[in-house]
């Protein structure tokens, strides 16, 4: 026969667990995704609405997204900024296989790419960068990162870990996926093609950060 205190302890633990489930606040969701607005075009660049889906696939799990094309002389950049909410539900999380085009590709090569998104004083962040061979003549360069407020994550593992932390302790499950793609012509070096990305990326990071701060103030 078990001592009475064990039964009391078990009942106490069940009551605490039940109270935690009932009293713990729900996971918050961003209210106004229209606040997510891309920064004005940097000097010398023009911008148009939209970006080709073959270069930056559309993820149906995104709550909202802005897609834009930046142009300057021969340079073209396609940008997608997508908000994902309620990612405590697995079916609402950003799909890894829709970040960059994987279908109808001949070859995908990863390359090292580091960038300081928040100014030169900050340590540079290593971002995922892929050279995607569509066919014998068409190549595409894609760079992306996940962003949660001030923090940007180039590692999928680090992003998932931070998202889990926010779900458990901050009761938030929002993040933003920023992607930049550009066609790679046969002429020119890869470093030359990365130059325009280094100009646009910090402006995108700052715009997402500002939109997140404005959304927090409206909660």
N, C-alpha and C positions, 0 to 999 in steps of 0.2 A: 504493500500500500504506500502510495506516494505521500510525503509530508504535506500538510495543508499549505505551507508557504510557497511550495512550488506551483500549486494551482493558482494561488493569488498572484504570483509573479507572472504566470502565463496570461491570466486575465488582464493584468495591468498592461502588459506589452501589447495585447490585442486592442485595448482601449486607446493607448497612445498611437498605435498605427492607424486606427480608425479616425481619431481626431486629426491626425496629420493629413490624411487623405481629404477630409472634409474642409479643414481650415486653410490648407495651403493655397495660396492664390494661383489662379490659372495663368497659363503662359500668355503674355501680352503680345499683341500684334500691331504693327504699324497701322495708323489710321489713314493718313493722307499720303498716298504714294505719288500724287501729283507734285509733291515737294521735290521729288528727285528730278533735277534739271541739270543738264550738262552745262559746263562753264562756257562763256562766250568764246568764240573762235580765237585762238592765239593770233598775234600779229602776222599778217601775210597769208593766213588760211581762210578759206571759205567753207561753209558747211551746208549740207542738204539733209533733209529728213530721209531716213531709211538706210538700210544696208542689206546686201544680198544674203539670202538665207543659205545659199550654197557655201558661202565663206564663213558665216557665223550662224550655225543652226539655231532654230527657235526651240526653247524648252517650254513645253506646255505647263510645267509646274511653276513657272514664274508668275508671281502675283501681278507684276507690271514690268514694262521694259521700255527703254528708249533706244532707238537705233539711229545712227547718224553717219554720214559720209563726209570726211574732211578732205579738201583738195588744196594743193599748192603747186602750181606748175605741173611737172610730171609726177608728183607724189600724190598718192591716194591712200587714205586710211579709212577703214570701216570700223565703227565702234558700236558695241552693244553694252548697255548697263541694265541689268535685270535684278529686280528685288524678289527674294524668296522668303516667304513667311510660313509660320506654323511648321517648321522643320522638325519639331518633336514628333510629327507624324511621318514615318518613313516614306510614304507615297508622295509627300509634298517636298521632299528634298531635291536640290539641284541634281540633275542627271549627269554623271561623269562622262558618259559617252556622247553627250550633246554639246560639250564645250567647244570642240573644234570638229571639222568634218572628218569622219572616219570612213564613210561609205564612198565608193567610187574613187578611191585614192590608190595610187601605185606604191607610194612609199611615204613614211613619216619619220623624220629625223629630229631628235631633241638636241638642243644646243644650250650652253650656259649663257644666261643673260642676267646681269645685275643692274639695279637701278635704285636711286634714292628718290622715293616718291614724295617725301615731305621736306625736301631741301637738302643741301649738301652737308649740314651738321649731323644729320641722321645717318646711321650705318646703312649701306645699300642692301636692298632685299633681292634675293635670288628669285626670279620669276620663271614660271614654265614658259618655254618658247619652243615652237615646233615649225619646221619647214615641211610643208605638205606638198607632195608631188601629185598633181591631179592627172596629168598625162605627160607626154614627152615635151610639151611646150609650156604648160601652165604650172607655176609653183606659187605657193601661198605661205606667208609667214604669219603665225598667230602667237600672241602673247596675252596672258590673262592673270588675274589674281582675284581672290575673295576678300571682301572688306566688311568689317564689323566695327562701325564707328571710326575711331582713330586708327585701328589696327588693320593692316593688310597682311594677307597670308598667301605666300606662293606655294606652300606645301598643302596638298589635300589632307594629309594626316593632321597637320597642325590646325587647319581650319575645322575639321570635324571635332577635334579635341576642344577647341575654344567654343564651338557651338554647343557641345555637351555641357561644358562648364556654365555657359550662359543659361541654358535651359534649366539646370539644376539650381543655380544660386540666384541669378538675376531674373529668372522666369521670362526670358526672351528667346525667341527662336528666329530672328531675322538676320539676314546677311545679304550682301550685294555681290554679284558676279560681274566683273568688268573685263571685257575682251576687246582686243585691238587686232585687226588683221590688215595686211597689205599685200598686194601682188608683188611677186619677185620677177622682174624682167631678166632676160639673159645677161644684159650688160650690168656693170656695177658690182661692187662687193657687198657682202652681207652686212658689214659694219655700216656702210652708207645707208642701207635700208633701215637699220635699227635707229639711225639718227632721228628721223621724224617721230618715231615712237617715244623716244626720250623726251621730246618736246611736249607731246600731248598727254602722256601718262600722268605727270604730276598735276596737271590741271583737272583731269578726271578724278584723281584721288581727292583733291581739295573740294571739288563739287559734291562728291558723294559724302564726304565728311560733313560739309555744311548742311546738306539736306538731312542727314541723320540728326544733327543737333537741332535743326528746326522742328523735326518730327517729335523729338523728345520733349521740347517745350510745349507742344500741343497736347501731350498726354494728360 
